[in-house]
Amino acid sequence: MMQLSTLDYLVLVGFLVLMVAVVWYSMRQKEEDTADYFLAGRNAGWLVIGASIFASNIGSEHLVGLSGSGAASGMALAHWELQSWIILLLGWLFVPFYWSSKVYTMPEFLERRFNAQSRTFLSVISLISYVLTKVAVTVYAGGVAFQSILGIDTIWGIDFFWISAVGLVLITGLYTVLGGMKAIMWTSVLQTPILIIGSVVIVVVGLDKVGGWAEVERINGANMHLMRATTDADFPWPGIIFGSFIIGFWYWCTDQYIVQRVLSAKGIQAARRGAIFAGYLKLLPVFIFLVPGLIAHALQVKGIISYDSPDQAFPTLVAELLPSGVKGIVIGGLLAALMSSLASLFNSSATLFTIDFYKKYKPESSELHLLKVGRIATVVVVVLGILWIPVMSLIADVLYEYLQSVQSLIAPGIAAVFMLGILSRRITPTAGYVGLVSGFVLGMIRLVLLPFRDSLHGGPLAWIVEMNWLYYCVLLFVVVCAVVILLSFVTKASSDDNIRGLTVRSLGKDTWNDVRQGLDKWDYIHTGVILGITAFIYYRFW
């Protein structure tokens, strides 16, 4: 069991006091309408946007899971953490369309570009996936992480997993309901530096204990390479390059969970610069989350520390290497990561329900009424998250086995439809809708068949489950693109008036002027620096 000192507890209490102060400040800025509650009044600056994107992205799967992956397979999963350039795509290419259309949600954007059926279908997919995967996994992983790091089995006869998991949901749900998007974004500004500081301390102390970076590289050997052979069972390089892009494009450029942050911007310039700032922050996880896993593996080989499974690498480093006070900072960082991810999920889910379902079928509802519905929806999502925890505890092993592949099955269809829909005005409403449905159905076929892999061996369907998950992701993307393009030749396109401002060639002159007027040399310089750093990392660890 990790021994926390009085100083550690004081640090944690100080963090929580700051959190309460930020939420209280957010609550004082009274919310008058849904734009205030869901999009922070569309008045957020670049600093808040960038910090919120980063903090929303980082969860227990980074502090615990990514470190565990580093300990087990080295740099293989670093590709997902080197996607700053995709965040730049969001800021440079997609922000003008999203922000100028004044939509609240990504399904709403699809309705304007294609049709109402596309909006409803994407909303349903998103809500189900948020509640049953993102919310559930974050809560479950949070409970496991705190139980592992603190080493507490029970309190008052109650499994500490339940205390930490339910407590996490309730605290996060409370400030999400009370403060809305403003509370989420401003707490992200507080949480991001705490998260970074705590992880940096782990790296510095760990490198000192192991004997420097050269020793880490020597012990990890071939696992230090980003590119693996085409025959690699898990991470073949063609699959990694193209598959990680498809998943990353869906996540960073089309998922409500992330895009809602740039929709809250005060203008296109603030949204773009927020994405650029997030691009800088996204360069950090490889060094502050994955590298600790490499260090933990090296320390175990040298006999300095010991852990039973890769996922215990990070908790073990915290427990055995850090001095008093610093442990409190790191645990505060973990708490910050979990709360940011959960708060963003709660708010995004409530936004999808309120705007894409309730407002759509009751358009006469007043802004104050919708605001009330949004808060109730947030509470419902919180309750569903708690109710799902017992199920998660029963199926956790199964879910974790398939979780990583789930995103690779959901992403291709959505990514293909968004990309083609914005780049070409010739893509028709029917083609867009059929692309969404076909991509989802083909993805779910593999997901349903995966548990029966052994019994399918040698049969006509065996290739569906035996194909590498990244190759299947790429194949799915190609198939959906082909379906959308071919259908667009034989179905009726939208009129120019209906898609004005929603495709590259139809974006209005006023919007382009806003884009150009908001640009200066520093936008280009910072973009170049991010791309340069990313290219150097690939070169260094190729």
LUMTORLO-866049 format. One record per residue (C-alpha): residue number from 1; residue in three letters; x, z, y. Coordinates in nm, 4 decimals. Example, Ala and Ser with C-alpha at 12.3 -4.5 7.8 and 13.67 -1.06 7.14 Angstrom:
    nr   rest         xx         zz         yy
     1    ALA     1.2300     0.7800    -0.4500
     2    SER     1.3670     0.7140    -0.1060
***
This chain:
    nr   rest         xx         zz         yy
     1    MET     0.0000     0.0000     0.0000
     2    MET     0.1328    -0.0944     0.3436
     3    GLN     0.2049     0.2088     0.5569
     4    LEU     0.0857     0.1589     0.9155
     5    SER     0.2385     0.3813     1.1791
     6    THR     0.0659     0.5333     1.4792
     7    LEU     0.2254     0.2596     1.6892
     8    ASP     0.0709    -0.0091     1.4654
     9    TYR    -0.2725     0.1433     1.5094
    10    LEU    -0.2231     0.1668     1.8859
    11    VAL    -0.1321    -0.2031     1.8963
    12    LEU    -0.4446    -0.2932     1.6993
    13    VAL    -0.6656    -0.0756     1.9193
    14    GLY    -0.5107    -0.2337     2.2289
    15    PHE    -0.5891    -0.5798     2.0928
    16    LEU    -0.9510    -0.4864     2.0241
    17    VAL    -0.9885    -0.3341     2.3725
    18    LEU    -0.8654    -0.6579     2.5279
    19    MET    -1.1130    -0.8498     2.3126
    20    VAL    -1.4011    -0.6322     2.4316
    21    ALA    -1.2921    -0.6818     2.7926
    22    VAL    -1.2861    -1.0598     2.7553
    23    VAL    -1.6298    -1.0669     2.5905
    24    TRP    -1.7704    -0.8388     2.8600
    25    TYR    -1.6293    -1.0677     3.1287
    26    SER    -1.7880    -1.3677     2.9570
    27    MET    -2.1252    -1.1920     2.9335
    28    ARG    -2.1228    -1.1202     3.3074
    29    GLN    -2.1216    -1.4950     3.3730
    30    LYS    -2.4910    -1.5332     3.3032
    31    GLU    -2.5977    -1.8250     3.0860
    32    GLU    -2.8802    -2.0236     3.2392
    33    ASP    -2.9070    -2.3074     2.9885
    34    THR    -2.7767    -2.4570     2.6647
    35    ALA    -2.4824    -2.6199     2.8419
    36    ASP    -2.3647    -2.2700     2.9383
    37    TYR    -2.4115    -2.1214     2.5918
    38    PHE    -2.2868    -2.4075     2.3754
    39    LEU    -2.0404    -2.5839     2.6083
    40    ALA    -1.9264    -2.3068     2.8464
    41    GLY    -2.1154    -2.4768     3.1303
    42    ARG    -1.9022    -2.7916     3.0882
    43    ASN    -1.6523    -2.6296     3.3201
    44    ALA    -1.3554    -2.5442     3.0968
    45    GLY    -0.9989    -2.6228     3.2050
    46    TRP    -0.7188    -2.7731     2.9955
    47    LEU    -0.5527    -2.4392     2.9113
    48    VAL    -0.8704    -2.2886     2.7676
    49    ILE    -0.9605    -2.6086     2.5806
    50    GLY    -0.6175    -2.6466     2.4202
    51    ALA    -0.5960    -2.2810     2.3183
    52    SER    -0.9501    -2.2919     2.1778
    53    ILE    -0.8804    -2.6060     1.9702
    54    PHE    -0.5705    -2.4441     1.8225
    55    ALA    -0.7265    -2.1024     1.7633
    56    SER    -1.0351    -2.2600     1.6032
    57    ASN    -0.8138    -2.4585     1.3671
    58    ILE    -0.6008    -2.1641     1.2557
    59    GLY    -0.7499    -1.9341     0.9955
    60    SER    -0.6490    -1.7223     0.6996
    61    GLU    -0.5744    -2.0408     0.5065
    62    HIS    -0.2804    -2.0889     0.7443
    63    LEU    -0.1400    -1.7368     0.7543
    64    VAL    -0.1915    -1.6747     0.3845
    65    GLY    -0.2653    -2.0108     0.2198
    66    LEU    -0.0150    -2.2283     0.4046
    67    SER     0.2602    -1.9724     0.3568
    68    GLY     0.1678    -1.9618    -0.0119
    69    SER     0.1892    -2.3405    -0.0274
    70    GLY     0.5316    -2.3261     0.1326
    71    ALA     0.6449    -2.0792    -0.1305
    72    ALA     0.5032    -2.2881    -0.4153
    73    SER     0.5530    -2.6522    -0.3145
    74    GLY     0.7708    -2.6478    -0.0050
    75    MET     0.7018    -2.8985     0.2719
    76    ALA     0.4384    -3.1020     0.0816
    77    LEU     0.1446    -2.9790     0.2896
    78    ALA     0.3288    -3.0043     0.6203
    79    HIS     0.1715    -3.3474     0.6773
    80    TRP    -0.1573    -3.1771     0.7656
    81    GLU     0.0246    -2.9642     1.0227
    82    LEU     0.1999    -3.2645     1.1799
    83    GLN    -0.1191    -3.4216     1.3115
    84    SER    -0.0625    -3.3597     1.6806
    85    TRP    -0.0633    -3.7363     1.7260
    86    ILE    -0.4224    -3.7483     1.5934
    87    ILE    -0.5241    -3.4836     1.8483
    88    LEU    -0.3720    -3.7178     2.1090
    89    LEU    -0.6061    -3.9899     1.9774
    90    LEU    -0.8951    -3.7541     2.0498
    91    GLY    -0.7750    -3.6969     2.4062
    92    TRP    -0.6719    -4.0513     2.4937
    93    LEU    -0.9195    -4.2691     2.3022
    94    PHE    -1.2323    -4.0738     2.2104
    95    VAL    -1.2764    -3.8263     2.4952
    96    PRO    -1.3959    -4.0927     2.7436
    97    PHE    -1.6807    -4.1899     2.5084
    98    TYR    -1.7805    -3.8389     2.4068
    99    TRP    -1.7571    -3.6765     2.7467
   100    SER    -1.9140    -3.9557     2.9519
   101    SER    -2.2106    -3.9790     2.7130
   102    LYS    -2.2879    -3.6101     2.7939
   103    VAL    -2.3786    -3.5345     2.4322
   104    TYR    -2.3765    -3.1839     2.2876
   105    THR    -2.3055    -3.2828     1.9294
   106    MET    -2.1389    -3.5541     1.7230
   107    PRO    -2.4663    -3.6343     1.5389
   108    GLU    -2.6259    -3.6863     1.8805
   109    PHE    -2.3518    -3.9377     1.9627
   110    LEU    -2.4210    -4.1216     1.6361
   111    GLU    -2.7904    -4.1445     1.7252
   112    ARG    -2.7030    -4.3144     2.0520
   113    ARG    -2.4587    -4.5505     1.8832
   114    PHE    -2.6682    -4.6227     1.5724
   115    ASN    -3.0046    -4.4577     1.5028
   116    ALA    -3.1932    -4.1313     1.4541
   117    GLN    -3.1434    -4.1393     1.0752
   118    SER    -2.7652    -4.1307     1.1218
   119    ARG    -2.7971    -3.8263     1.3453
   120    THR    -3.0143    -3.6343     1.1013
   121    PHE    -2.7976    -3.7191     0.8010
   122    LEU    -2.4724    -3.6108     0.9688
   123    SER    -2.6370    -3.2909     1.0974
   124    VAL    -2.7506    -3.1941     0.7483
   125    ILE    -2.4090    -3.2670     0.5964
   126    SER    -2.2328    -3.0691     0.8691
   127    LEU    -2.4592    -2.7632     0.8544
   128    ILE    -2.4427    -2.7341     0.4772
   129    SER    -2.0662    -2.7777     0.4705
   130    TYR    -2.0151    -2.5238     0.7532
   131    VAL    -2.2218    -2.2474     0.5960
   132    LEU    -2.1268    -2.3009     0.2315
   133    THR    -1.7599    -2.3890     0.2708
   134    LYS    -1.6025    -2.3140     0.6096
   135    VAL    -1.7895    -1.9929     0.6924
   136    ALA    -1.7903    -1.8692     0.3331
   137    VAL    -1.4248    -1.9494     0.2646
   138    THR    -1.3042    -1.7999     0.5940
   139    VAL    -1.4979    -1.4792     0.5322
   140    TYR    -1.3912    -1.4524     0.1679
   141    ALA    -1.0269    -1.5316     0.2448
   142    GLY    -1.0344    -1.2817     0.5309
   143    GLY    -1.1564    -1.0051     0.3039
   144    VAL    -0.8945    -1.0863     0.0418
   145    ALA    -0.6184    -1.1142     0.3036
   146    PHE    -0.6856    -0.7761     0.4626
   147    GLN    -0.7199    -0.6088     0.1261
   148    SER    -0.3887    -0.7613     0.0178
   149    ILE    -0.1965    -0.6941     0.3405
   150    LEU    -0.3209    -0.3387     0.3879
   151    GLY    -0.3126    -0.2628     0.0160
   152    ILE    -0.6411    -0.0677     0.0344
   153    ASP    -0.8610    -0.0835    -0.2752
   154    THR    -1.1568     0.1330    -0.1744
   155    ILE    -1.2850     0.3466     0.1129
   156    TRP    -1.5572     0.6059     0.0423
   157    GLY    -1.5948     0.4463    -0.3006
   158    ILE    -1.6694     0.1018    -0.1536
   159    ASP    -1.4480    -0.1977    -0.2349
   160    PHE    -1.2401    -0.2568     0.0797
   161    PHE    -1.2932    -0.6322     0.0358
   162    TRP    -1.6605    -0.5868     0.1246
   163    ILE    -1.5852    -0.3598     0.4179
   164    SER    -1.3361    -0.6005     0.5731
   165    ALA    -1.5375    -0.9181     0.4998
   166    VAL    -1.8729    -0.7895     0.6255
   167    GLY    -1.7097    -0.6106     0.9207
   168    LEU    -1.5339    -0.9317     1.0206
   169    VAL    -1.8606    -1.1281     1.0147
   170    LEU    -2.0550    -0.8662     1.2098
   171    ILE    -1.7966    -0.8157     1.4843
   172    THR    -1.7375    -1.1879     1.5289
   173    GLY    -2.1088    -1.2674     1.5116
   174    LEU    -2.1846    -1.0047     1.7758
   175    TYR    -1.9515    -1.1439     2.0390
   176    THR    -2.0502    -1.5019     1.9550
   177    VAL    -2.4192    -1.4233     2.0083
   178    LEU    -2.3585    -1.2239     2.3257
   179    GLY    -2.0938    -1.4366     2.4920
   180    GLY    -2.1526    -1.7887     2.3596
   181    MET    -1.8876    -2.0573     2.4021
   182    LYS    -1.7355    -1.8869     2.7081
   183    ALA    -1.6511    -1.5786     2.5033
   184    ILE    -1.5113    -1.7935     2.2216
   185    MET    -1.2886    -1.9994     2.4491
   186    TRP    -1.1599    -1.7106     2.6593
   187    THR    -1.0892    -1.4917     2.3559
   188    SER    -0.8940    -1.7891     2.2182
   189    VAL    -0.6651    -1.7678     2.5201
   190    LEU    -0.5951    -1.4050     2.4235
   191    GLN    -0.5778    -1.4643     2.0484
   192    THR    -0.3460    -1.7674     2.0485
   193    PRO    -0.0332    -1.5962     2.1912
   194    ILE    -0.0849    -1.2895     1.9691
   195    LEU    -0.1112    -1.5158     1.6670
   196    ILE     0.2036    -1.7076     1.7624
   197    ILE     0.4092    -1.3977     1.8514
   198    GLY     0.3244    -1.2235     1.5234
   199    SER     0.4201    -1.5258     1.3147
   200    VAL     0.7422    -1.5945     1.5082
   201    VAL     0.8560    -1.2379     1.4419
   202    ILE     0.8093    -1.2968     1.0673
   203    VAL     1.0270    -1.6103     1.0832
   204    VAL     1.3060    -1.4459     1.2850
   205    VAL     1.3232    -1.1329     1.0681
   206    GLY     1.2929    -1.3360     0.7468
   207    LEU     1.5745    -1.5747     0.8407
   208    ASP     1.7966    -1.2797     0.9231
   209    LYS     1.7276    -1.1190     0.5835
   210    VAL     1.7798    -1.4369     0.3812
   211    GLY     2.1036    -1.5345     0.5529
   212    GLY     1.9984    -1.8191     0.7827
   213    TRP     1.8241    -2.1558     0.7655
   214    ALA     2.0977    -2.3224     0.5586
   215    GLU     2.0381    -2.0682     0.2836
   216    VAL     1.6629    -2.1389     0.2909
   217    GLU     1.7304    -2.5111     0.2503
   218    ARG     1.9818    -2.4553    -0.0286
   219    ILE     1.7494    -2.2397    -0.2368
   220    ASN     1.4355    -2.4529    -0.1845
   221    GLY     1.6249    -2.7738    -0.2620
   222    ALA     1.4016    -3.0768    -0.3272
   223    ASN     1.0961    -2.8906    -0.1987
   224    MET     1.2310    -2.9352     0.1541
   225    HIS     1.1319    -3.3051     0.1502
   226    LEU     0.8077    -3.4306     0.3030
   227    MET     0.7928    -3.7482     0.0961
   228    ARG     0.7322    -3.7300    -0.2770
   229    ALA     0.7429    -4.0032    -0.5405
   230    THR     0.4478    -4.2396    -0.5860
   231    THR     0.4047    -4.0876    -0.9329
   232    ASP     0.3799    -3.7296    -0.8015
   233    ALA     0.0650    -3.5793    -0.9516
   234    ASP    -0.0442    -3.4002    -0.6337
   235    PHE     0.1247    -3.5501    -0.3272
   236    PRO     0.2342    -3.9143    -0.3774
   237    TRP     0.3682    -4.0454    -0.0473
   238    PRO     0.1235    -4.3394    -0.0012
   239    GLY    -0.1662    -4.1026    -0.0595
   240    ILE    -0.0192    -3.8422     0.1735
   241    ILE     0.0403    -4.0902     0.4576
   242    PHE    -0.2993    -4.2624     0.4500
   243    GLY    -0.5100    -3.9859     0.2982
   244    SER    -0.3939    -3.7180     0.5405
   245    PHE    -0.4666    -3.9544     0.8316
   246    ILE    -0.8243    -4.0171     0.7143
   247    ILE    -0.8917    -3.6459     0.6682
   248    GLY    -0.7136    -3.5627     0.9942
   249    PHE    -0.9030    -3.8289     1.1899
   250    TRP    -1.2355    -3.6953     1.0631
   251    TYR    -1.1410    -3.3361     1.1418
   252    TRP    -0.9773    -3.3790     1.4832
   253    CYS    -1.1758    -3.6699     1.6279
   254    THR    -1.5275    -3.6517     1.4818
   255    ASP    -1.6015    -3.2986     1.3552
   256    GLN    -1.8314    -3.0900     1.5764
   257    TYR    -1.6189    -2.7843     1.5019
   258    ILE    -1.3252    -2.9266     1.7010
   259    VAL    -1.4800    -3.1835     1.9350
   260    GLN    -1.7169    -2.9246     2.0857
   261    ARG    -1.4142    -2.7827     2.2669
   262    VAL    -1.3432    -3.1041     2.4621
   263    LEU    -1.7146    -3.1527     2.5297
   264    SER    -1.6976    -2.8287     2.7310
   265    ALA    -1.4417    -2.9771     2.9750
   266    LYS    -1.5038    -2.9993     3.3475
   267    GLY    -1.3999    -3.3640     3.3346
   268    ILE    -1.2234    -3.6332     3.1339
   269    GLN    -0.8848    -3.5304     3.2747
   270    ALA    -0.9275    -3.1675     3.1679
   271    ALA    -1.0455    -3.2765     2.8224
   272    ARG    -0.7470    -3.5092     2.7749
   273    ARG    -0.4939    -3.2533     2.8965
   274    GLY    -0.6548    -2.9861     2.6795
   275    ALA    -0.6020    -3.2163     2.3805
   276    ILE    -0.2396    -3.2725     2.4850
   277    PHE    -0.1826    -2.8961     2.5111
   278    ALA    -0.3430    -2.8517     2.1676
   279    GLY    -0.1051    -3.1214     2.0431
   280    TYR     0.1908    -2.9065     2.1484
   281    LEU     0.0407    -2.5986     1.9813
   282    LYS    -0.0324    -2.7912     1.6609
   283    LEU     0.3412    -2.8532     1.6188
   284    LEU     0.3860    -2.4800     1.5579
   285    PRO     0.2167    -2.4136     1.2182
   286    VAL     0.4922    -2.5838     1.0176
   287    PHE     0.7441    -2.3409     1.1652
   288    ILE     0.5414    -2.0215     1.1993
   289    PHE     0.3187    -2.0420     0.8886
   290    LEU     0.4765    -2.2759     0.6324
   291    VAL     0.8401    -2.1790     0.6909
   292    PRO     0.7656    -1.8104     0.6126
   293    GLY     0.6600    -1.9330     0.2664
   294    LEU     0.9947    -2.1088     0.2239
   295    ILE     1.1688    -1.7910     0.3379
   296    ALA     0.9629    -1.5764     0.0981
   297    HIS     1.0589    -1.8010    -0.1942
   298    ALA     1.4270    -1.7765    -0.1002
   299    LEU     1.4048    -1.3971    -0.0638
   300    GLN     1.2399    -1.3670    -0.4050
   301    VAL     1.5070    -1.5834    -0.5677
   302    LYS     1.7697    -1.3536    -0.4146
   303    GLY     1.5831    -1.0472    -0.5385
   304    ILE     1.5181    -0.9041    -0.1899
   305    ILE     1.1386    -0.9103    -0.2227
   306    SER     0.8969    -0.9627    -0.5106
   307    TYR     0.5418    -1.1007    -0.5298
   308    ASP     0.3181    -1.2061    -0.8183
   309    SER     0.1551    -1.5205    -0.6748
   310    PRO     0.2427    -1.7604    -0.3882
   311    ASP    -0.0569    -1.6440    -0.1822
   312    GLN     0.1002    -1.2975    -0.1682
   313    ALA     0.4104    -1.4371     0.0041
   314    PHE     0.2938    -1.3707     0.3604
   315    PRO     0.1457    -1.0241     0.2952
   316    THR     0.4673    -0.9259     0.1165
   317    LEU     0.6820    -1.0366     0.4106
   318    VAL     0.4654    -0.8329     0.6475
   319    ALA     0.4703    -0.5247     0.4274
   320    GLU     0.8407    -0.5214     0.3429
   321    LEU     1.0242    -0.6730     0.6399
   322    LEU     0.8527    -0.5712     0.9608
   323    PRO     0.9171    -0.2534     1.1617
   324    SER     0.6490    -0.0256     1.3066
   325    GLY     0.4521    -0.1778     1.5923
   326    VAL     0.5357    -0.5305     1.4859
   327    LYS     0.3148    -0.4929     1.1792
   328    GLY     0.0284    -0.4153     1.4166
   329    ILE     0.0991    -0.7348     1.6115
   330    VAL     0.1000    -0.9473     1.2955
   331    ILE    -0.2211    -0.7898     1.1629
   332    GLY    -0.3718    -0.8431     1.5082
   333    GLY    -0.2656    -1.2070     1.4812
   334    LEU    -0.4383    -1.2392     1.1448
   335    LEU    -0.7516    -1.0774     1.2877
   336    ALA    -0.7343    -1.3157     1.5848
   337    ALA    -0.7083    -1.6198     1.3584
   338    LEU    -1.0034    -1.5175     1.1453
   339    MET    -1.2259    -1.4265     1.4400
   340    SER    -1.1499    -1.7483     1.6279
   341    SER    -1.2301    -1.9653     1.3275
   342    LEU    -1.5489    -1.7769     1.2467
   343    ALA    -1.6722    -1.7671     1.6062
   344    SER    -1.6224    -2.1410     1.6406
   345    LEU    -1.8065    -2.2019     1.3146
   346    PHE    -2.0992    -1.9805     1.4146
   347    ASN    -2.1352    -2.1486     1.7533
   348    SER    -2.0960    -2.5036     1.6194
   349    SER    -2.3568    -2.4406     1.3493
   350    ALA    -2.6012    -2.2969     1.6027
   351    THR    -2.5399    -2.5950     1.8327
   352    LEU    -2.6145    -2.8438     1.5545
   353    PHE    -2.9385    -2.6665     1.4605
   354    THR    -3.0643    -2.6134     1.8145
   355    ILE    -2.9790    -2.9561     1.9578
   356    ASP    -3.0119    -3.1841     1.6551
   357    PHE    -3.3155    -3.0268     1.4907
   358    TYR    -3.5116    -2.7899     1.7131
   359    LYS    -3.4812    -2.9768     2.0434
   360    LYS    -3.5319    -3.3124     1.8715
   361    TYR    -3.8680    -3.2079     1.7282
   362    LYS    -3.9708    -2.9905     2.0240
   363    PRO    -3.8361    -3.1852     2.3233
   364    GLU    -4.0696    -3.0051     2.5627
   365    SER    -3.8832    -2.6743     2.5082
   366    SER    -3.7398    -2.5173     2.8217
   367    GLU    -3.3667    -2.4499     2.8601
   368    LEU    -3.4235    -2.0735     2.8429
   369    HIS    -3.6247    -2.1140     2.5238
   370    LEU    -3.3518    -2.3291     2.3675
   371    LEU    -3.0974    -2.0664     2.4721
   372    LYS    -3.2989    -1.8046     2.2825
   373    VAL    -3.3238    -2.0347     1.9792
   374    GLY    -2.9472    -2.0892     1.9939
   375    ARG    -2.8821    -1.7142     1.9790
   376    ILE    -3.1284    -1.6708     1.6916
   377    ALA    -2.9653    -1.9614     1.5076
   378    THR    -2.6262    -1.7945     1.5501
   379    VAL    -2.7642    -1.4715     1.4011
   380    VAL    -2.9108    -1.6672     1.1073
   381    VAL    -2.5750    -1.8330     1.0383
   382    VAL    -2.4077    -1.4895     1.0485
   383    VAL    -2.6623    -1.3536     0.7999
   384    LEU    -2.6196    -1.6559     0.5710
   385    GLY    -2.2439    -1.6029     0.5824
   386    ILE    -2.2878    -1.2423     0.4675
   387    LEU    -2.5388    -1.3350     0.1958
   388    TRP    -2.3023    -1.6011     0.0623
   389    ILE    -2.0133    -1.3549     0.0154
   390    PRO    -2.1384    -1.2241    -0.3241
   391    VAL    -2.1698    -1.5824    -0.4479
   392    MET    -1.8215    -1.6582    -0.3157
   393    SER    -1.6784    -1.3606    -0.5031
   394    LEU    -1.8267    -1.5002    -0.8251
   395    ILE    -1.7221    -1.8637    -0.7848
   396    ALA    -1.4076    -1.8175    -0.5746
   397    ASP    -1.1700    -1.9432    -0.8434
   398    VAL    -1.3787    -2.2541    -0.8997
   399    LEU    -1.4332    -2.3184    -0.5296
   400    TYR    -1.0679    -2.2794    -0.4392
   401    GLU    -0.9797    -2.5224    -0.7150
   402    TYR    -1.1967    -2.7909    -0.5554
   403    LEU    -1.1950    -2.6840    -0.1899
   404    GLN    -0.8991    -2.8924    -0.0827
   405    SER    -1.0491    -3.2032    -0.2368
   406    VAL    -1.3917    -3.1421    -0.0781
   407    GLN    -1.2733    -3.2481     0.2666
   408    SER    -1.1137    -3.5580     0.1166
   409    LEU    -1.4584    -3.6510    -0.0198
   410    ILE    -1.6587    -3.5797     0.2966
   411    ALA    -1.4152    -3.7277     0.5479
   412    PRO    -1.3809    -4.0987     0.4550
   413    GLY    -1.7410    -4.2077     0.5161
   414    ILE    -1.7753    -4.0232     0.8468
   415    ALA    -1.4312    -4.1351     0.9682
   416    ALA    -1.5004    -4.4993     0.8828
   417    VAL    -1.8375    -4.5073     1.0605
   418    PHE    -1.7098    -4.3381     1.3783
   419    MET    -1.3962    -4.5517     1.3964
   420    LEU    -1.5702    -4.8855     1.3410
   421    GLY    -1.8675    -4.7875     1.5579
   422    ILE    -1.6537    -4.7126     1.8614
   423    LEU    -1.3999    -4.9934     1.8179
   424    SER    -1.6555    -5.2714     1.7605
   425    ARG    -1.9927    -5.3381     1.9229
   426    ARG    -2.0840    -5.5672     1.6301
   427    ILE    -2.1342    -5.2772     1.3889
   428    THR    -2.5111    -5.2475     1.3406
   429    PRO    -2.7330    -4.9355     1.3172
   430    THR    -2.8262    -5.0156     0.9561
   431    ALA    -2.4602    -5.0629     0.8597
   432    GLY    -2.3625    -4.7334     1.0224
   433    TYR    -2.6338    -4.5366     0.8446
   434    VAL    -2.5697    -4.6980     0.5049
   435    GLY    -2.1968    -4.6333     0.5525
   436    LEU    -2.2598    -4.2617     0.6089
   437    VAL    -2.4895    -4.2294     0.3083
   438    SER    -2.2770    -4.4375     0.0709
   439    GLY    -1.9589    -4.2512     0.1676
   440    PHE    -2.1245    -3.9145     0.1069
   441    VAL    -2.2834    -4.0191    -0.2237
   442    LEU    -1.9614    -4.1701    -0.3613
   443    GLY    -1.7722    -3.8570    -0.2597
   444    MET    -2.0249    -3.6236    -0.4212
   445    ILE    -2.0169    -3.8245    -0.7459
   446    ARG    -1.6527    -3.7266    -0.7901
   447    LEU    -1.7188    -3.3655    -0.6868
   448    VAL    -2.0009    -3.3312    -0.9416
   449    LEU    -1.7954    -3.4926    -1.2186
   450    LEU    -1.4771    -3.2904    -1.1598
   451    PRO    -1.5839    -2.9877    -1.3690
   452    PHE    -1.6392    -3.2247    -1.6652
   453    ARG    -1.2988    -3.3924    -1.6434
   454    ASP    -1.1962    -3.3037    -1.9990
   455    SER    -1.5165    -3.4305    -2.1598
   456    LEU    -1.5023    -3.7552    -1.9591
   457    HIS    -1.1489    -3.8379    -2.0733
   458    GLY    -1.1340    -4.1848    -2.2239
   459    GLY    -1.4835    -4.2772    -2.1029
   460    PRO    -1.5885    -4.5338    -1.8401
   461    LEU    -1.6143    -4.2677    -1.5667
   462    ALA    -1.2811    -4.1026    -1.6408
   463    TRP    -1.0958    -4.2907    -1.3646
   464    ILE    -1.3180    -4.1304    -1.0993
   465    VAL    -1.1919    -3.7809    -1.1789
   466    GLU    -0.8442    -3.8719    -1.3031
   467    MET    -0.7412    -4.0688    -0.9942
   468    ASN    -0.5214    -3.8688    -0.7559
   469    TRP    -0.7434    -3.7003    -0.4964
   470    LEU    -0.5587    -3.8611    -0.2040
   471    TYR    -0.5759    -4.2097    -0.3566
   472    TYR    -0.9492    -4.1595    -0.4143
   473    CYS    -0.9863    -4.0590    -0.0481
   474    VAL    -0.8150    -4.3816     0.0632
   475    LEU    -1.0212    -4.5919    -0.1781
   476    LEU    -1.3416    -4.4318    -0.0510
   477    PHE    -1.2469    -4.5087     0.3101
   478    VAL    -1.1719    -4.8737     0.2270
   479    VAL    -1.4988    -4.9141     0.0346
   480    VAL    -1.7086    -4.7667     0.3185
   481    CYS    -1.5325    -4.9859     0.5762
   482    ALA    -1.6074    -5.2921     0.3613
   483    VAL    -1.9736    -5.1922     0.3211
   484    VAL    -2.0178    -5.1336     0.6957
   485    ILE    -1.8470    -5.4572     0.7990
   486    LEU    -2.0299    -5.6749     0.5437
   487    LEU    -2.3701    -5.5241     0.6247
   488    SER    -2.3076    -5.5827     0.9949
   489    PHE    -2.3032    -5.9586     0.9270
   490    VAL    -2.6526    -5.9575     0.7778
   491    THR    -2.8357    -5.6906     0.9811
   492    LYS    -2.9507    -5.6749     1.3403
   493    ALA    -2.7103    -5.5373     1.6012
   494    SER    -2.8102    -5.3030     1.8843
   495    SER    -2.8737    -5.4534     2.2237
   496    ASP    -2.6006    -5.4309     2.4853
   497    ASP    -2.8138    -5.1893     2.6871
   498    ASN    -2.8501    -4.9482     2.3951
   499    ILE    -2.4777    -4.9171     2.3277
   500    ARG    -2.3472    -4.9353     2.6842
   501    GLY    -2.0679    -4.6829     2.7242
   502    LEU    -2.0472    -4.6147     2.3494
   503    THR    -1.7936    -4.8784     2.2403
   504    VAL    -1.4510    -4.9800     2.3685
   505    ARG    -1.5698    -5.3033     2.5289
   506    SER    -1.8884    -5.1561     2.6744
   507    LEU    -1.7426    -4.8455     2.8409
   508    GLY    -1.8506    -4.8513     3.2045
   509    LYS    -1.6195    -4.9235     3.4975
   510    ASP    -1.6923    -4.5820     3.6484
   511    THR    -1.5693    -4.4101     3.3318
   512    TRP    -1.2553    -4.6242     3.3197
   513    ASN    -1.1933    -4.5402     3.6845
   514    ASP    -1.2276    -4.1680     3.6025
   515    VAL    -0.9743    -4.2138     3.3234
   516    ARG    -0.7248    -4.4012     3.5417
   517    GLN    -0.7600    -4.1731     3.8432
   518    GLY    -0.6969    -3.8660     3.6298
   519    LEU    -0.3695    -3.9998     3.4910
   520    ASP    -0.0221    -3.9217     3.6180
   521    LYS     0.3289    -3.9497     3.4804
   522    TRP     0.3153    -3.6076     3.3157
   523    ASP     0.0346    -3.7167     3.0833
   524    TYR     0.2612    -3.9937     2.9545
   525    ILE     0.5692    -3.7697     2.9441
   526    HIS     0.3996    -3.4914     2.7461
   527    THR     0.2444    -3.7429     2.5078
   528    GLY     0.5863    -3.9002     2.4518
   529    VAL     0.7457    -3.5594     2.3898
   530    ILE     0.4851    -3.4660     2.1267
   531    LEU     0.5272    -3.7997     1.9480
   532    GLY     0.9058    -3.7648     1.9671
   533    ILE     0.9060    -3.4151     1.8173
   534    THR     0.6730    -3.5282     1.5380
   535    ALA     0.8963    -3.8276     1.4605
   536    PHE     1.2061    -3.6042     1.4570
   537    ILE     1.0466    -3.3616     1.2095
   538    TYR     0.9625    -3.6504     0.9776
   539    TYR     1.3175    -3.7838     1.0128
   540    ARG     1.4727    -3.4413     0.9519
   541    PHE     1.2691    -3.3570     0.6400
   542    TRP     1.2027    -3.7042     0.5024
***
